[in-house]
């Protein structure tokens, strides 16, 4: 063999040195550019032979890309969550997106006691109304998109609200009202008993089709939209309504729009919400987006979470947080290099109490995301998301130019004020109120002790679309105006004549108007009766009837919010008074003030002297005075009343303490009764548990044993949530888990208290910290009122 030259003999060593240089260079450049969160630039800038976005052989382990000790399954982009991409974009076959069947069944069940009326004669009015609104609706959406684009924040526009619906579903929605009268409504020729129907219609109708196709009747996208019809505001901004002693002055309806199919075969998607006022006056209608595919279940095991933890950094001096951040930046860069992921992006979360769950959800939602880590490489970034290439990060891709849009923004965060504007808003003067780097978020060494990485779950998932509180998006992808989730045409005024036109009573109302109604039973608390009622507002009681409306400082309350004082010797009607303007103005947790100042406000929040009740159709929930309650305690030999649960229970307990602080419970423990009001800590169950896990927990008799004869155990349904307080905590799952509890716990003697419908009307107005979950005030009182009603009905009837 001829002697080898120096170059031949050194070639293996040179290759090793070159590889080491490439690795160091890539890490150096990645760390230098970590503020832009784009490692593709780092790899692309490396010298020839060091790889880059054009040369990226992925390391495959059993058909999946390696992530540390876990694997990330390849995930198709743009299909799965949204059904068949071809038919969803204008094909003629029926479209059946993931989750649509369950969505329809669950929400239809919640309204099943009301029945569904045919509205075929409306179709012509609805379609002509949608056609007339097409141009201004498209112009309004284009103006909104320009507003985001001018702030270098186009990804925010597409991340939630109307922009998400247009980008993902190709729909542009508008509100069309049929019934009543007024310039904004289309009156029915026959009047139809005063019923008003709110339609939400896609005015485009050429990408997503819900009408009949080659495959038969199509299914609507699983899009949850909150609808409220409330007393319209007068010139001062306060809700108006006629006055008169003892007579209802206004009504308020709220709930979810259900799918509507046009009888003439028109393929456009539409939804409908019906309400039937019995009180004359002007009503204002608002529609806001909440979720897409909200019933989607999740398997946390698919996150493949691998906790590493970071404590000390070899070779880096210092005891503060900087060495940990430095080690974490290296960890993020090393993970990307090891798996040849040439693009990463950070996520700045808002109150991520469980970072592993939140980061896994962020990656599962992000199109093209392969894996995640927590914390992210940038200060205040809770997560880092990994992609094969920058082109795969479709949520931040500009489809017109093919460029990566990035996270840089050019708007101001703190200089804005908010007034009570119910309809058209001067959007160009309203900028985002929150900036991740302008506030002091929780950030310390403890975050790095549980540093972890994992993969996308690679399964269909839910999307929160509203502009309310979101643990993933309040900072990272915020609505630049709190009404950017409001469907065009919201604020429409509908006039119901005086007196209301004659017509049939709502379904379930067997007796004529004015007749005494039967006492409500536990059957009326079933999930199928969730929306079988409405709020009725009455003239505010005079000073001779009730004491002054002031903050209650006499009885204990753990939940910090306004609670009007109630005296034991007052009529129970005085307990229903409230000052809505004083609710949900207090922050308990750090950073909440930024969201609090960026909330959507309606005329309801201006009502300082509000008095009303939730009234069921067909039955009556009685008011219980202090004397009545004492009689009930004595005759039923009640030894104590317990309120169980977590933060929602604190709200209810404040009202329970207020009503029972003067009550003398039975001291003798023989043959006594314990009454329990239990929230089941339901928001926490939504957050952490899959449907299968929660079903098994409910079925576990050691967790939920049969109720003994000496106990009456009432459980409170889920609230109507308008936020994403934590991942998986949506109104849809609130309904779903309530139904699970009803089906399983009812057989063991647990008794339901349904407040899903009552909480819907106040979900944006009395929610603590504007978080869309901790709804206090009138709806919370309903839970306590219903509890007393069922507990004492047989004694007081």
C-alpha positions in Angstrom: 0.0 0.0 0.0 1.5 3.4 -0.9 2.2 5.7 2.0 -0.6 8.1 2.9 0.0 11.8 2.5 -0.5 14.3 5.3 -3.8 15.3 4.0 -5.1 11.8 3.8 -3.9 10.9 7.3 -5.4 14.1 8.8 -8.7 14.0 6.9 -10.6 12.2 9.7 -9.3 14.7 12.3 -10.0 17.6 10.1 -13.6 16.3 9.6 -14.0 16.0 13.3 -12.7 19.5 13.9 -14.8 20.9 11.1 -17.9 19.3 12.7 -17.1 20.7 16.1 -16.6 24.1 14.6 -19.9 23.9 12.8 -21.7 22.9 16.0 -20.0 25.7 18.0 -20.8 28.2 15.2 -24.4 27.1 15.0 -24.9 27.4 18.7 -23.2 30.8 18.8 -25.3 32.2 16.0 -28.4 30.6 17.4 -27.8 32.2 20.8 -26.9 35.5 19.2 -30.2 35.5 17.3 -32.4 33.9 20.0 -34.3 37.2 20.4 -35.7 36.7 16.9 -36.5 33.0 17.7 -35.5 31.9 14.2 -32.8 29.2 14.3 -33.2 28.8 10.5 -31.2 31.9 10.2 -28.5 30.4 12.3 -28.3 27.2 10.3 -28.6 29.0 7.0 -25.6 31.3 7.9 -23.4 28.4 8.7 -20.5 27.7 6.4 -20.8 25.3 3.5 -20.8 21.7 4.7 -22.5 22.6 8.0 -26.0 21.9 6.9 -28.7 24.5 6.6 -32.3 24.6 5.6 -31.5 23.1 2.2 -29.6 20.1 3.6 -31.4 18.7 6.6 -31.5 14.9 6.9 -34.0 14.2 9.7 -33.0 11.6 12.2 -35.7 8.9 12.1 -36.5 6.6 14.9 -39.2 4.0 14.1 -40.8 6.3 11.6 -40.8 9.4 13.8 -38.4 12.2 14.5 -36.4 11.9 17.7 -36.8 14.4 20.5 -34.4 13.6 23.3 -35.8 10.4 24.6 -39.3 10.9 23.1 -40.5 10.8 19.5 -42.5 13.3 17.5 -44.9 11.7 15.1 -45.1 13.5 11.7 -48.3 15.5 11.5 -50.0 16.5 8.3 -50.4 20.2 7.9 -53.8 21.7 7.1 -56.0 18.7 7.4 -57.5 16.7 10.3 -58.9 19.5 12.4 -60.8 21.0 9.5 -62.1 17.9 7.7 -61.2 17.2 4.1 -59.3 20.2 2.8 -60.6 19.8 -0.8 -64.3 19.9 0.0 -63.7 22.5 2.7 -62.3 24.8 0.1 -65.2 24.8 -2.4 -65.8 21.2 -3.3 -69.4 19.9 -3.8 -69.3 16.9 -1.5 -70.6 17.2 2.0 -68.0 18.5 4.5 -67.7 16.7 7.9 -65.0 18.4 9.9 -63.6 16.7 13.0 -65.7 17.2 16.1 -68.8 18.4 14.2 -71.1 15.5 15.1 -70.4 15.6 18.8 -70.7 19.4 18.8 -74.2 19.3 17.3 -75.4 16.5 19.6 -74.1 18.1 22.8 -75.5 21.6 22.2 -78.7 20.2 20.8 -79.1 18.2 24.0 -78.7 21.4 26.1 -81.6 23.0 24.3 -83.7 19.8 23.8 -86.4 20.8 26.3 -87.2 23.9 24.2 -87.6 22.0 21.0 -86.8 23.3 17.5 -89.2 25.4 15.5 -89.2 25.4 11.7 -88.1 28.6 10.2 -88.4 27.8 6.5 -90.3 31.0 5.7 -87.3 33.0 7.2 -84.9 31.7 4.6 -85.6 34.3 2.0 -85.4 37.2 4.5 -82.1 35.8 5.9 -80.4 35.2 2.6 -81.4 38.6 1.2 -80.2 40.2 4.4 -76.9 38.4 4.2 -76.5 39.5 0.5 -77.2 43.1 1.5 -74.5 43.0 4.2 -71.9 41.3 2.1 -70.0 44.3 0.9 -69.8 46.1 4.3 -68.9 42.9 6.1 -66.0 42.2 3.8 -64.9 45.9 4.0 -65.0 45.7 7.8 -62.9 42.6 7.9 -60.4 44.1 5.4 -60.1 47.2 7.6 -59.5 45.1 10.7 -56.8 43.1 8.8 -55.1 46.4 7.7 -55.1 47.6 11.3 -53.1 44.5 12.3 -50.9 44.7 9.3 -50.0 48.3 10.0 -48.8 47.2 13.4 -46.6 44.5 11.9 -48.8 42.0 13.7 -50.7 40.0 11.0 -50.2 36.7 12.9 -52.3 38.2 15.7 -55.1 38.8 13.3 -55.1 35.1 12.2 -54.6 33.7 15.6 -58.2 34.3 17.0 -61.4 36.2 16.4 -62.8 36.9 12.9 -59.4 36.7 11.3 -59.0 33.0 12.4 -62.4 32.1 10.9 -61.6 33.8 7.6 -58.1 32.3 7.4 -58.9 28.7 8.5 -62.5 28.3 7.4 -62.8 30.8 4.6 -66.0 32.3 6.2 -66.9 35.9 6.8 -69.8 36.1 9.2 -72.6 38.6 9.6 -75.7 38.9 11.9 -79.1 39.0 10.4 -82.2 39.4 12.7 -85.6 38.3 11.7 -88.6 39.3 13.8 -89.6 42.4 15.8 -89.3 45.7 14.1 -86.8 48.5 13.4 -84.4 49.5 10.7 -81.9 46.7 11.7 -84.5 43.9 11.7 -86.5 42.1 9.1 -90.1 41.7 10.4 -91.9 38.5 9.8 -95.1 38.9 7.8 -97.2 37.0 10.3 -95.5 38.3 13.4 -95.1 34.8 14.7 -96.0 35.6 18.3 -93.2 38.0 18.9 -90.4 35.5 18.4 -87.1 36.9 17.3 -84.4 34.8 15.5 -80.8 35.9 15.3 -79.0 34.3 12.3 -75.2 34.2 11.9 -74.5 33.7 8.2 -71.4 33.3 6.0 -71.8 36.0 3.5 -69.2 34.5 1.2 -70.2 30.9 1.0 -67.6 29.7 -1.6 -65.0 28.0 0.6 -66.8 26.3 3.5 -70.1 24.8 2.5 -72.8 23.4 4.9 -75.6 22.8 2.5 -76.5 19.5 0.8 -73.9 18.0 -1.5 -73.0 14.8 -3.2 -72.6 13.0 0.1 -75.9 14.1 1.6 -76.6 16.7 4.3 -73.4 18.3 5.4 -72.4 19.1 9.0 -71.6 22.6 10.2 -68.1 23.5 11.5 -68.1 23.0 15.3 -68.1 26.8 15.9 -69.3 27.9 19.3 -70.7 31.5 19.3 -72.2 33.3 22.3 -75.4 35.3 21.7 -77.1 37.8 24.0 -80.2 39.8 23.6 -80.4 42.4 26.3 -82.2 45.7 26.9 -80.8 48.3 24.4 -79.0 51.3 25.8 -80.4 54.8 25.8 -78.6 57.9 24.9 -76.7 57.9 28.2 -75.4 54.4 27.6 -77.6 52.8 30.3 -80.0 50.1 29.5 -83.5 51.5 29.0 -86.9 50.0 29.8 -90.3 51.1 31.0 -90.9 51.4 34.7 -93.9 50.4 36.7 -94.4 48.9 40.2 -94.1 45.2 40.1 -94.1 44.8 36.4 -91.2 43.4 34.4 -89.2 46.2 32.7 -86.8 44.2 30.6 -85.7 40.7 29.8 -82.3 39.3 28.9 -81.6 36.1 26.9 -78.2 34.5 26.3 -76.8 31.2 25.0 -75.3 29.5 22.0 -76.3 29.7 18.3 -77.2 26.3 16.9 -76.7 25.2 13.3 -79.3 26.2 10.7 -79.7 24.6 7.3 -81.5 26.5 4.5 -84.5 24.7 3.1 -83.8 25.9 -0.4 -80.5 24.1 -0.7 -78.3 27.1 -0.3 -74.9 25.8 0.8 -73.9 28.7 3.0 -73.2 28.0 6.7 -75.6 29.6 9.1 -76.5 29.4 12.8 -79.6 30.5 14.7 -80.6 31.7 18.1 -84.2 32.3 19.0 -85.7 34.3 21.8 -89.2 35.4 22.6 -89.6 38.5 24.8 -92.8 39.0 26.8 -91.8 42.6 27.7 -92.1 45.4 25.2 -89.0 47.5 24.4 -85.8 47.7 22.4 -83.4 44.8 22.6 -79.7 44.9 21.5 -78.1 41.7 20.0 -74.5 40.8 20.3 -72.6 37.7 18.9 -69.1 36.8 19.9 -66.9 33.9 18.8 -65.7 31.5 21.5 -64.3 28.2 20.3 -63.7 25.8 17.4 -64.0 22.1 18.0 -64.5 22.8 21.7 -65.4 19.2 22.6 -62.1 17.8 21.3 -60.7 15.4 23.8 -57.0 15.2 24.6 -54.5 12.5 25.6 -51.8 14.0 27.8 -49.6 10.9 27.3 -49.1 11.9 23.7 -47.2 15.0 24.9 -44.3 12.8 25.7 -43.2 15.2 28.4 -39.7 14.6 29.6 -38.6 16.7 32.6 -34.9 17.5 32.7 -34.5 20.3 35.2 -31.7 22.9 35.2 -29.9 23.8 38.4 -26.2 24.7 38.0 -24.3 25.5 34.8 -20.7 24.1 34.6 -18.3 26.8 33.7 -20.7 29.7 34.2 -20.3 31.7 37.4 -23.1 33.4 39.3 -26.0 32.6 41.6 -28.8 34.6 39.9 -31.2 33.6 37.2 -28.8 34.5 34.3 -26.7 31.3 34.5 -30.0 29.2 34.3 -31.2 31.2 31.4 -27.9 30.7 29.6 -28.0 27.0 30.2 -31.6 26.9 29.0 -30.7 28.8 25.8 -28.0 26.1 25.1 -30.5 23.4 25.9 -33.0 24.8 23.3 -30.4 25.2 20.7 -28.9 21.8 21.3 -32.4 20.1 20.9 -33.0 21.9 17.6 -29.6 21.0 16.2 -29.8 17.4 17.4 -33.1 16.9 15.5 -32.2 19.2 12.6 -35.1 21.5 13.3 -34.0 24.7 11.6 -36.7 27.0 13.0 -38.0 27.7 16.4 -40.4 30.3 17.9 -41.1 31.3 21.5 -44.5 31.6 23.2 -45.0 34.2 26.0 -47.7 32.8 28.1 -50.1 34.5 30.5 -50.5 32.7 33.9 -49.3 29.3 32.8 -49.7 27.4 36.0 -49.0 24.1 34.2 -46.3 24.9 31.6 -46.0 21.3 30.3 -49.7 21.1 29.5 -49.8 24.6 28.0 -46.7 24.2 25.8 -47.9 20.9 24.5 -51.3 22.5 23.6 -49.5 25.4 22.0 -47.5 23.0 19.8 -50.5 20.8 19.0 -52.4 23.9 17.7 -49.5 25.4 15.8 -49.5 24.1 12.3 -46.2 22.3 11.5 -45.0 22.2 15.1 -42.9 19.2 15.9 -41.9 19.6 19.5 -41.8 22.0 22.4 -39.7 22.9 25.5 -40.4 24.9 28.6 -39.1 27.4 29.4 -38.3 29.0 26.1 -34.9 30.5 25.2 -36.0 34.1 25.5 -36.6 35.9 28.8 -40.4 35.7 29.6 -41.0 33.0 26.9 -42.7 30.1 28.7 -42.4 27.8 25.7 -40.2 27.2 22.6 -41.8 25.5 19.6 -39.8 23.6 17.0 -40.4 23.3 13.2 -38.5 21.4 10.5 -38.2 24.6 8.4 -39.4 28.2 8.7 -41.8 27.5 5.8 -43.6 24.9 8.0 -44.6 27.6 10.6 -47.8 28.3 8.7 -49.3 30.4 11.5 -46.6 33.0 10.9 -46.4 32.6 7.1 -47.5 35.3 4.7 -49.3 33.4 2.0 -49.1 36.4 -0.4 -45.3 36.7 -0.3 -44.1 33.4 1.2 -42.2 35.3 3.9 -42.0 34.5 7.6 -43.8 37.3 9.4 -42.0 36.9 12.8 -43.0 38.1 16.2 -41.9 41.7 15.9 -44.7 44.3 16.5 -44.8 48.1 16.2 -47.7 49.1 18.3 -47.9 50.7 21.7 -49.1 48.6 24.6 -50.2 50.9 27.5 -51.5 54.1 26.0 -55.1 53.7 25.6 -58.4 54.2 27.4 -61.7 52.4 27.2 -65.2 53.8 27.3 -68.6 52.3 27.2 -69.2 52.0 23.5 -71.8 49.4 22.6 -71.8 49.4 18.8 -69.4 50.9 16.3 -65.9 51.4 17.8 -63.2 53.8 16.6 -60.8 50.9 16.2 -57.9 52.8 14.7 -57.5 54.7 18.0 -57.5 51.6 20.1 -54.2 49.6 20.4 -53.2 46.6 22.3 -53.0 47.0 26.1 -50.5 44.2 26.9 -46.8 43.7 26.1 -44.9 40.8 27.5 -41.8 42.9 28.1 -43.6 45.8 29.7 -44.8 44.0 32.8 -43.2 41.9 35.5 -44.3 38.3 35.0 -43.5 35.5 37.4 -40.0 34.5 36.3 -37.5 32.9 38.6 -35.2 30.0 39.2 -38.1 27.7 40.1 -39.2 27.7 36.5 -36.0 26.0 35.4 -36.1 23.3 38.1 -38.8 21.7 36.1 -37.5 22.4 32.6 -39.0 19.9 30.2 -39.5 19.0 26.5 -42.0 17.0 24.6 -43.8 16.6 21.3 -47.0 17.7 19.7 -49.9 15.4 20.5 -50.6 15.1 16.8 -54.3 14.9 17.3 -57.4 17.0 16.6 -57.6 19.8 19.1 -59.7 22.7 20.2 -59.1 26.3 19.4 -60.1 29.3 21.6 -61.1 32.1 19.3 -62.5 34.7 21.7 -60.8 37.9 22.8 -61.2 37.0 26.5 -58.6 35.8 28.9 -56.3 33.2 27.4 -53.3 31.6 29.1 -51.7 31.0 25.7 -52.7 34.1 23.7 -53.4 37.1 26.0 -49.7 38.1 25.6 -48.6 36.1 22.6 -51.4 36.6 20.1 -53.7 39.2 21.5 -56.8 40.8 20.0 -55.8 44.4 19.4 -59.4 45.4 20.2 -61.6 43.5 22.6 -64.4 43.3 20.0 -62.3 41.7 17.3 -64.2 38.5 18.0 -67.6 40.1 17.6 -69.5 39.1 14.5 -70.3 42.0 12.1 -73.7 43.4 12.7 -73.6 43.0 16.5 -75.3 45.8 18.3 -78.4 45.6 16.1 -81.5 47.0 17.8 -84.8 45.1 17.7 -88.0 46.7 18.8 -90.7 44.5 20.3 -94.1 46.2 20.3 -96.2 47.2 23.2 -98.0 45.1 24.3 -96.1 42.1 23.0 -98.0 40.5 20.1 -100.0 37.4 21.1 -98.5 34.0 20.5 -97.7 30.7 22.1 -95.8 30.6 25.3 -92.3 29.1 25.2 -92.2 25.3 25.1 -92.8 23.8 28.5 -95.1 26.6 29.6 -98.3 24.7 30.1 -100.3 27.4 31.9 -101.5 30.7 30.5 -99.4 33.9 31.3 -100.1 35.2 34.8 -101.2 31.9 36.2 -99.4 30.5 39.2 -96.5 28.2 38.1 -95.6 25.0 39.8 -92.5 24.8 42.0 -89.4 23.7 40.1 -88.2 20.1 40.7 -84.8 18.5 40.2 -86.0 17.4 36.8 -85.9 21.1 35.8 -82.2 21.2 36.7 -81.2 18.6 34.1 -78.7 19.6 31.4 -81.5 19.4 28.8 -83.2 22.4 30.6 -80.0 24.5 30.7 -81.5 27.4 28.7 -85.2 26.9 29.7 -85.4 30.4 31.2 -84.3 34.0 31.0 -83.4 37.0 33.1 -86.3 39.3 34.0 -85.4 42.7 35.3 -87.8 44.7 37.5 -87.9 48.3 38.7 -85.4 48.9 41.5 -87.0 48.6 45.0 -87.4 51.9 46.8 -85.6 52.9 50.0 -88.7 52.0 52.1 -88.5 48.4 51.0 -84.8 47.8 51.1 -81.8 49.2 52.8 -79.1 51.2 51.0 -77.1 49.4 48.3 -73.7 49.2 49.8 -70.7 46.8 50.0 -71.3 44.1 52.6 -68.5 44.4 55.2 -70.4 42.6 57.9 -70.0 39.0 56.7 -67.0 37.0 55.6 -66.2 36.6 51.9 -63.0 34.9 50.7 -63.6 35.9 47.0 -62.7 39.6 46.5 -65.5 41.1 44.6 -68.5 43.4 45.2 -71.3 41.9 47.3 -74.3 44.0 48.2 -75.2 44.0 51.9 -78.4 42.1 52.9 -80.1 42.4 56.2 -81.8 39.5 57.9 -85.1 41.2 58.3 -85.4 42.5 54.7 -87.7 40.8 52.1 -85.7 38.3 50.1 -86.3 40.4 46.9 -83.7 42.9 48.4 -81.0 40.2 48.0 -81.4 40.3 44.3 -80.3 43.9 44.0 -76.9 44.6 42.6 -74.5 47.2 41.2 -73.1 45.6 38.1 -70.5 48.4 37.6 -68.7 47.4 40.8 -68.2 43.8 39.9 -65.0 42.4 38.4 -62.9 45.5 38.9 -60.4 44.0 41.4 -57.2 42.2 40.5 -55.9 39.5 42.8 -53.2 37.9 40.6 -50.2 39.8 39.1 -50.6 41.1 35.6 -54.4 40.8 35.6 -54.8 44.6 35.3 -53.6 44.5 31.8 -56.4 42.2 30.8 -58.9 44.0 33.0 -58.3 47.2 31.1 -58.7 45.5 27.7 -62.1 43.9 28.2 -65.2 44.2 26.1 -67.8 46.3 27.9 -71.5 46.5 27.2 -74.2 48.8 28.6 -74.9 46.2 31.3 -71.8 47.2 33.1 -73.1 50.7 33.5 -76.1 49.6 35.6 -75.5 50.7 39.2 -79.0 49.9 40.3 -79.8 46.5 38.9 -82.7 44.3 40.1 -83.8 41.1 38.5 -84.3 37.4 38.7 -83.6 34.3 36.7 -87.0 32.8 35.8 -87.5 29.3 34.5 -90.1 28.6 31.8 -92.9 26.5 33.3 -91.9 26.5 36.9 -90.9 28.8 39.7 -87.8 29.0 41.9 -89.0 30.5 45.2 -87.3 33.1 47.2 -86.6 32.1 50.8 -86.5 34.7 53.6 -84.4 34.4 56.7 -87.5 33.3 58.7 -88.3 30.8 56.0 -84.8 29.4 56.1 -84.9 29.1 59.9 -88.2 27.2 59.6 -86.6 24.8 57.1 -83.6 24.2 59.3 -85.7 23.5 62.3 -88.2 21.1 60.6 -85.6 19.3 58.6 -83.2 19.2 61.5 -80.3 20.6 59.5 -77.1 20.6 61.5 -74.8 22.3 59.0 -74.5 23.5 55.4 -71.2 23.0 53.6 -69.9 24.6 50.4 -67.2 22.5 48.7 -65.0 23.1 45.7 -62.2 25.5 44.8 -62.4 29.2 43.7 -66.0 29.0 42.3 -67.0 27.6 45.7 -65.5 30.7 47.4 -67.9 32.9 45.4 -70.9 30.8 46.3 -69.8 30.5 49.9 -69.7 34.3 50.3 -73.4 34.4 49.4 -74.2 31.4 51.5 -72.5 32.9 54.6 -74.5 36.1 53.9 -77.8 34.3 53.9 -77.1 31.9 56.8 -75.0 33.9 59.3 -78.0 34.5 61.5 -79.4 31.0 61.2 -79.3 28.7 64.3 -78.5 25.2 63.1 -79.5 22.1 65.1 -77.0 21.3 67.8 -78.1 17.8 68.6 -76.3 15.5 66.2 -78.9 12.7 66.5 -81.1 12.3 63.4 -79.9 15.4 61.7 -79.2 16.4 58.1 -76.1 17.8 56.5 -76.7 19.8 53.3 -73.8 20.2 50.8 -73.4 22.5 47.8 -70.5 21.2 45.7 -68.9 22.7 42.6 -66.9 19.6 42.1 -63.9 21.9 41.4 -65.2 21.6 37.8 -62.8 24.1 36.1 -59.8 22.1 37.4 -61.3 18.9 36.1 -61.7 20.5 32.6 -58.1 21.7 32.7 -56.4 18.4 33.7 -58.6 15.5 32.7 -59.6 13.8 29.5 -63.2 12.7 29.1 -62.2 9.1 29.7 -60.3 9.9 32.8 -63.1 12.0 34.2 -65.7 9.4 33.5 -63.6 6.8 35.4 -63.3 9.2 38.3 -67.0 9.8 38.5 -67.6 6.1 38.2 -65.1 5.4 41.1 -67.3 4.9 44.2 -64.3 5.7 46.4 -64.1 9.1 44.9 -67.8 9.7 44.7 -69.5 7.3 47.2 -73.3 7.0 47.3 -75.0 9.8 49.3 -76.1 8.5 52.7 -79.7 9.3 54.0 -78.3 11.8 56.5 -76.9 14.0 53.6 -78.3 16.0 50.7 -75.5 16.5 48.3 -76.1 19.1 45.6 -73.6 19.7 42.8 -73.4 22.8 40.7 -73.1 22.6 36.9 -70.4 24.2 34.9 -70.5 27.9 34.2 -70.8 29.4 30.7 -67.2 30.1 30.2 -66.0 32.8 27.8 -62.3 32.4 28.2 -59.4 30.0 28.1 -58.3 30.4 31.7 -56.2 27.3 31.2 -55.9 24.9 28.3 -59.1 22.7 27.8 -61.2 25.0 30.0 -63.9 25.9 27.6 -67.7 26.3 27.7 -68.1 23.2 25.5 -66.3 21.0 28.0 -68.1 22.7 30.9 -71.4 21.4 29.3 -69.8 18.0 28.5 -68.5 17.4 32.0 -71.8 18.6 33.6 -73.6 16.0 31.5 -71.2 13.3 32.6 -71.8 14.2 36.2 -75.5 14.1 35.7 -75.5 10.7 34.1 -73.2 9.0 36.6 -73.6 10.8 39.9 -77.3 11.0 39.7 -77.6 7.3 40.2 -75.8 7.7 43.6 -78.1 10.4 45.0 -76.2 13.5 43.9 -78.6 16.4 43.0 -78.0 18.9 40.3 -78.1 22.7 40.4 -78.0 24.0 36.8 -76.5 27.4 36.3 -75.1 27.1 32.7 -77.9 29.2 31.3 -78.0 31.8 34.1 -74.3 32.5 33.9 -74.3 33.0 30.1 -75.9 36.5 30.2 -73.3 37.9 32.7 -70.2 36.0 31.4 -68.5 39.2 30.2 -69.7 41.5 32.9 -69.4 40.1 36.4 -66.5 37.7 35.8 -63.8 38.2 38.4 -60.6 39.8 37.0 -62.3 39.7 33.6 -61.2 36.1 33.3 -64.4 34.7 31.8 -64.7 32.0 34.5 -65.3 33.3 38.0 -68.8 34.7 37.4 -70.2 36.3 40.5 -73.1 38.6 41.2 -76.7 37.7 40.0 -75.8 34.2 38.5 -73.9 33.1 41.6 -77.0 34.1 43.7 -79.1 31.8 41.4 -77.0 28.8 42.5 -77.6 29.6 46.2 -81.3 30.4 45.6 -81.9 27.1 43.8 -80.1 25.2 46.6 -82.4 26.7 49.2 -85.5 26.1 47.0 -84.8 22.4 46.6 -83.6 21.9 50.1 -86.7 23.6 51.6 -89.4 23.1 49.0 -91.4 20.4 50.8 -91.4 22.4 54.0 -92.3 25.8 52.5 -94.5 24.9 49.5 
